[in-house]
Amino acid sequence: MSKVKYYYDSETLSYRKIEAKKSKKFAVVLTFLLGIVVSSFLLLMLYLNIPGIETPKERKYKREITQMKLQYELLDKKMNNVVEVLEDIEQRDNKIYRVFFEANPLTSEQRQSGFGGINRYENLENFENSELIISTSKKLDVLTKRLAIQSQSLDEIVQLAKNKEALLEAIPAIQPVKNDDLKRTASGYGMRYHPIYKYRKMHNGMDFSAPQGTEVFATGNAKVKKARLTSGFGNLIILDHGFGYETYYAHLKDIKVRRGQTVKRGEIIGTVGNTGVSTGPHLHYEVRKDGRPTNPMNFYHGDLTPEEYDIMFNMSTLENQSLD
């Protein structure tokens, strides 16, 4: 509490209290407040410019940056682990799956192609940790693209597998007639003496001798392309197996399928006969690939043991007389 001051009034012969002028009091208060403001400013400037002194916000930001760097390092390690797993999948894809399904392997350039064009990371530049952030972003983008390419490759493998399964079911793989003792093999593929025209000519299939009415089987899954009487082949069935394969069943007695019908391997499609240009009851059987005749002996892998195949192959190569 401030002291009260008095002065002696000679007129009244008494002491009177000294009253401070308001303007003077205001000036004192203003000077005091101005001094506080200036002192605070000077102290703040001094505080901010002293080396080693950090504000609470700076300490907070530094902790956040340190934590961010740690998280980026952990993320980088995780991505490296993912890359190792992906590389293993890519190796198996190229060396096992694509080889098995006869597809060309993907090159390293195809799998690890980068991103061209504009700078994708321009918004990440000019920061204190730009190099770390950009490096991680690039690695993540490349990894994402490699995963997308591998996913597309696996989709292709799935489709190839489906096609392979369909091919294995469709390809001619059994004998067209029951021939357990192999004695029904009458004439093979190649140059043969024609029984009617009396000269050697190409025999584009195999002849199986059998009594009329013997069941004839579809040798693979197919759709009936033709089922009718013809001049040379007599009653003829042509099956379209897809993938470029067709099979011919000629000189039939009975036709048990119709054009456009779908048949399965082993399904009865007709019976052995003696129609058309034929010298006796038999089945003339052909396999054609992309329109060209090929040796049916190459397609009995689903019906013969290796020993039976050797026997039948030797019988089919004999240059005997064909039956048509």
C-alpha positions as CSV (number, residue, x, y, z in Angstrom):
1,M,0.0,0.0,0.0
2,S,1.4,3.4,-1.0
3,K,2.2,6.0,1.6
4,V,-0.1,9.0,2.0
5,K,1.7,12.3,1.6
6,Y,0.7,15.6,3.2
7,Y,1.6,19.2,2.9
8,Y,1.2,22.2,5.3
9,D,-1.5,24.8,4.2
10,S,-0.4,28.2,5.6
11,E,-3.8,29.7,4.9
12,T,-5.7,27.1,6.9
13,L,-2.8,26.5,9.3
14,S,-3.4,22.7,8.8
15,Y,-1.9,19.6,7.0
16,R,-3.7,18.6,3.8
17,K,-3.3,15.3,1.9
18,I,-1.5,15.6,-1.4
19,E,-3.8,14.3,-4.3
20,A,-2.0,12.8,-7.3
21,K,-3.0,14.2,-10.7
22,K,-4.9,11.7,-12.9
23,S,-2.8,12.4,-16.0
24,K,0.3,11.7,-14.1
25,K,-1.1,8.4,-12.7
26,F,-2.1,7.3,-16.2
27,A,1.3,8.1,-17.6
28,V,2.9,6.0,-14.9
29,V,0.6,3.0,-15.6
30,L,1.2,3.3,-19.3
31,T,5.0,3.5,-18.9
32,F,4.8,0.4,-16.7
33,L,2.8,-1.6,-19.2
34,L,5.0,-0.6,-22.1
35,G,8.0,-1.7,-20.1
36,I,6.4,-5.1,-19.5
37,V,5.6,-5.5,-23.2
38,V,9.1,-4.5,-24.4
39,S,10.8,-6.6,-21.7
40,S,8.6,-9.6,-22.8
41,F,9.4,-9.2,-26.4
42,L,13.1,-8.9,-25.7
43,L,13.1,-12.0,-23.5
44,L,11.1,-13.9,-26.3
45,M,13.6,-12.9,-29.0
46,L,16.4,-13.9,-26.7
47,Y,14.8,-17.2,-26.0
48,L,14.2,-18.1,-29.6
49,N,17.7,-17.2,-30.7
50,I,19.7,-19.0,-28.0
51,P,21.2,-22.2,-29.6
52,G,19.9,-25.5,-28.2
53,I,16.7,-24.0,-26.8
54,E,13.5,-25.7,-28.2
55,T,9.9,-24.6,-27.9
56,P,7.4,-27.2,-26.7
57,K,5.9,-27.3,-30.2
58,E,9.3,-28.0,-31.7
59,R,10.0,-30.8,-29.3
60,K,6.5,-32.2,-30.2
61,Y,7.2,-32.0,-34.0
62,K,10.6,-33.6,-33.6
63,R,9.1,-36.5,-31.7
64,E,6.6,-36.9,-34.5
65,I,9.2,-36.8,-37.2
66,T,11.3,-39.4,-35.3
67,Q,8.3,-41.6,-35.0
68,M,7.4,-41.2,-38.7
69,K,11.0,-42.2,-39.7
70,L,10.7,-45.3,-37.6
71,Q,7.3,-46.2,-39.1
72,Y,8.7,-45.7,-42.6
73,E,11.7,-48.0,-41.8
74,L,9.3,-50.6,-40.6
75,L,7.1,-50.2,-43.7
76,D,10.2,-50.5,-45.8
77,K,11.2,-53.8,-44.1
78,K,7.6,-55.2,-44.6
79,M,7.7,-54.3,-48.3
80,N,11.0,-56.0,-48.7
81,N,9.5,-59.2,-47.2
82,V,6.5,-58.9,-49.5
83,V,8.9,-58.4,-52.5
84,E,10.7,-61.7,-51.5
85,V,7.4,-63.6,-51.4
86,L,6.3,-62.1,-54.7
87,E,9.7,-63.0,-56.4
88,D,9.2,-66.6,-55.3
89,I,5.7,-66.6,-56.8
90,E,7.0,-65.0,-60.0
91,Q,9.7,-67.7,-60.3
92,R,7.2,-70.5,-59.9
93,D,4.8,-68.8,-62.3
94,N,7.6,-68.6,-65.0
95,K,9.3,-72.0,-64.4
96,I,6.4,-74.2,-63.5
97,Y,2.9,-72.9,-64.2
98,R,3.6,-71.2,-67.5
99,V,5.9,-74.0,-68.7
100,F,3.3,-76.7,-67.9
101,F,0.6,-74.9,-69.8
102,E,3.0,-74.0,-72.7
103,A,2.8,-70.2,-72.2
104,N,5.7,-67.8,-72.7
105,P,7.3,-66.7,-69.4
106,L,7.0,-63.0,-68.5
107,T,10.3,-61.1,-68.7
108,S,11.8,-59.1,-65.9
109,E,11.1,-55.9,-67.9
110,Q,7.4,-56.8,-68.1
111,R,7.2,-57.6,-64.4
112,Q,9.2,-54.6,-63.1
113,S,8.4,-51.9,-65.6
114,G,8.3,-48.4,-64.1
115,F,6.1,-45.4,-64.6
116,G,6.9,-43.0,-67.4
117,G,5.6,-39.5,-68.2
118,I,5.1,-36.8,-65.6
119,N,6.8,-36.6,-62.2
120,R,4.4,-38.5,-60.0
121,Y,6.1,-37.4,-56.8
122,E,6.4,-33.6,-57.4
123,N,4.1,-32.9,-54.4
124,L,6.5,-34.8,-52.1
125,E,9.5,-32.7,-52.9
126,N,11.2,-29.8,-51.0
127,F,10.6,-31.3,-47.6
128,E,13.2,-32.2,-45.0
129,N,12.5,-35.9,-45.4
130,S,11.4,-35.9,-49.1
131,E,14.0,-38.5,-50.2
132,L,12.7,-41.0,-47.7
133,I,9.1,-40.4,-48.5
134,I,9.6,-40.5,-52.3
135,S,11.8,-43.6,-52.1
136,T,9.1,-45.5,-50.1
137,S,6.3,-44.2,-52.4
138,K,8.2,-45.4,-55.5
139,K,8.8,-48.8,-54.0
140,L,5.2,-49.2,-53.0
141,D,4.0,-48.1,-56.5
142,V,6.3,-50.6,-58.2
143,L,5.3,-53.4,-55.8
144,T,1.6,-52.6,-56.5
145,K,2.2,-52.8,-60.2
146,R,4.1,-56.1,-60.0
147,L,1.3,-57.6,-57.9
148,A,-1.3,-56.5,-60.6
149,I,0.9,-58.1,-63.3
150,Q,1.2,-61.3,-61.3
151,S,-2.5,-61.3,-60.7
152,Q,-3.2,-61.0,-64.4
153,S,-0.7,-63.8,-65.1
154,L,-2.5,-66.1,-62.6
155,D,-5.8,-65.3,-64.3
156,E,-4.2,-66.4,-67.6
157,I,-2.9,-69.6,-66.0
158,V,-6.4,-70.4,-64.6
159,Q,-7.8,-70.0,-68.2
160,L,-5.0,-72.1,-69.6
161,A,-5.7,-74.8,-67.0
162,K,-9.4,-74.8,-68.0
163,N,-8.4,-75.0,-71.7
164,K,-5.9,-77.8,-70.9
165,E,-8.6,-79.7,-69.0
166,A,-11.0,-79.3,-72.0
167,L,-8.2,-80.3,-74.4
168,L,-7.4,-83.5,-72.4
169,E,-11.0,-84.4,-72.4
170,A,-11.5,-83.6,-76.1
171,I,-8.4,-85.0,-77.7
172,P,-8.8,-88.5,-79.3
173,A,-7.3,-90.9,-76.8
174,I,-8.9,-94.3,-77.1
175,Q,-9.5,-96.9,-79.8
176,P,-12.9,-96.5,-81.6
177,V,-13.8,-100.2,-81.2
178,K,-13.3,-102.7,-78.4
179,N,-9.9,-104.4,-79.3
180,D,-8.6,-106.0,-76.1
181,D,-6.5,-108.6,-77.9
182,L,-5.4,-106.1,-80.6
183,K,-6.5,-108.7,-83.4
184,R,-8.9,-106.3,-84.9
185,T,-6.1,-104.1,-86.2
186,A,-6.4,-104.8,-89.9
187,S,-4.5,-102.0,-91.7
188,G,-2.5,-99.0,-90.5
189,Y,-1.7,-95.4,-91.6
190,G,0.6,-95.0,-94.7
191,M,1.0,-96.2,-98.2
192,R,-1.2,-99.3,-98.8
193,Y,-2.4,-101.4,-101.7
194,H,-6.0,-100.5,-102.5
195,P,-8.2,-103.6,-102.8
196,I,-10.5,-102.1,-105.4
197,Y,-8.3,-99.7,-107.4
198,K,-5.4,-102.2,-107.4
199,Y,-2.5,-99.7,-106.8
200,R,-0.6,-98.3,-103.8
201,K,-2.2,-95.1,-102.4
202,M,-2.1,-93.2,-99.2
203,H,-4.3,-94.7,-96.5
204,N,-5.1,-91.8,-94.2
205,G,-6.4,-93.8,-91.3
206,M,-6.6,-97.2,-89.6
207,D,-8.9,-100.1,-90.4
208,F,-10.4,-102.2,-87.6
209,S,-12.0,-105.5,-88.8
210,A,-15.1,-106.5,-86.8
211,P,-18.5,-108.1,-87.2
212,Q,-21.3,-105.8,-88.4
213,G,-23.1,-104.3,-85.5
214,T,-20.0,-104.0,-83.3
215,E,-20.2,-100.8,-81.2
216,V,-18.2,-97.8,-82.3
217,F,-17.1,-95.3,-79.7
218,A,-16.3,-91.5,-79.7
219,T,-12.6,-91.3,-78.9
220,G,-12.9,-87.9,-77.2
221,N,-15.4,-85.3,-76.2
222,A,-16.8,-83.6,-79.3
223,K,-19.7,-82.2,-81.3
224,V,-21.1,-84.1,-84.3
225,K,-20.1,-82.3,-87.4
226,K,-21.5,-84.8,-89.9
227,A,-23.7,-87.9,-89.6
228,R,-25.0,-89.2,-93.0
229,L,-24.5,-91.4,-96.0
230,T,-21.6,-90.5,-98.4
231,S,-20.4,-92.0,-101.6
232,G,-16.9,-93.3,-100.7
233,F,-17.1,-93.6,-96.9
234,G,-20.7,-94.9,-96.8
235,N,-22.3,-94.1,-93.6
236,L,-19.9,-91.5,-92.1
237,I,-19.7,-89.7,-88.8
238,I,-17.3,-86.7,-88.4
239,L,-16.7,-85.4,-84.9
240,D,-15.3,-82.0,-84.2
241,H,-13.3,-82.1,-80.9
242,G,-12.2,-78.5,-81.0
243,F,-8.6,-77.3,-80.8
244,G,-8.2,-78.3,-84.5
245,Y,-9.0,-82.0,-84.0
246,E,-11.5,-84.0,-86.0
247,T,-12.1,-87.8,-86.2
248,Y,-13.8,-89.8,-89.0
249,Y,-15.8,-93.0,-88.6
250,A,-16.5,-94.6,-92.0
251,H,-18.4,-97.5,-93.5
252,L,-20.9,-97.7,-90.6
253,K,-23.9,-99.9,-90.5
254,D,-25.9,-97.7,-88.1
255,I,-25.5,-94.0,-87.1
256,K,-26.7,-93.4,-83.6
257,V,-26.0,-89.6,-83.3
258,R,-27.3,-86.5,-85.2
259,R,-25.5,-83.4,-86.5
260,G,-24.9,-80.8,-83.8
261,Q,-25.2,-83.4,-80.9
262,T,-22.5,-83.3,-78.1
263,V,-20.9,-86.6,-77.3
264,K,-18.5,-87.8,-74.6
265,R,-15.4,-90.0,-74.9
266,G,-16.5,-93.7,-74.8
267,E,-20.1,-92.9,-75.9
268,I,-21.6,-95.2,-78.6
269,I,-22.1,-93.3,-81.8
270,G,-22.7,-96.1,-84.3
271,T,-21.9,-99.7,-85.3
272,V,-19.4,-101.3,-87.7
273,G,-20.7,-101.9,-91.2
274,N,-19.8,-102.5,-94.8
275,T,-21.2,-99.4,-96.6
276,G,-19.5,-97.3,-99.3
277,V,-16.3,-98.4,-101.0
278,S,-15.5,-101.3,-98.7
279,T,-14.4,-105.0,-99.2
280,G,-15.7,-106.3,-95.9
281,P,-17.2,-105.3,-92.5
282,H,-14.8,-102.9,-90.8
283,L,-14.4,-99.4,-89.4
284,H,-12.2,-96.9,-91.2
285,Y,-11.0,-94.5,-88.5
286,E,-9.1,-91.2,-89.1
287,V,-7.7,-88.4,-86.9
288,R,-7.2,-85.0,-88.6
289,K,-5.4,-82.0,-87.1
290,D,-6.1,-78.6,-88.6
291,G,-7.6,-80.4,-91.6
292,R,-4.6,-82.7,-92.3
293,P,-4.7,-86.5,-91.6
294,T,-2.3,-87.8,-89.0
295,N,-1.5,-91.3,-87.7
296,P,-4.1,-92.4,-85.2
297,M,-1.5,-94.5,-83.5
298,N,-0.3,-91.3,-81.9
299,F,-3.5,-91.0,-80.0
300,Y,-4.1,-94.3,-78.1
301,H,-2.2,-93.3,-75.0
302,G,-5.3,-93.5,-72.9
303,D,-6.2,-97.0,-74.1
304,L,-2.9,-99.0,-74.3
305,T,-0.1,-100.1,-72.1
306,P,3.4,-99.4,-73.5
307,E,3.7,-103.1,-74.4
308,E,0.4,-103.1,-76.2
309,Y,1.3,-99.9,-78.0
310,D,4.5,-101.5,-79.3
311,I,2.6,-104.6,-80.6
312,M,-0.1,-102.5,-82.2
313,F,2.4,-100.1,-83.7
314,N,4.3,-103.0,-85.4
315,M,1.0,-104.4,-86.7
316,S,-0.1,-101.1,-88.1
317,T,3.2,-100.5,-90.0
318,L,2.9,-103.7,-92.1
319,E,2.3,-102.8,-95.7
320,N,-0.7,-105.1,-96.2
321,Q,-3.9,-104.4,-98.2
322,S,-6.3,-102.0,-96.8
323,L,-10.0,-102.8,-96.6
324,D,-11.1,-99.5,-98.4
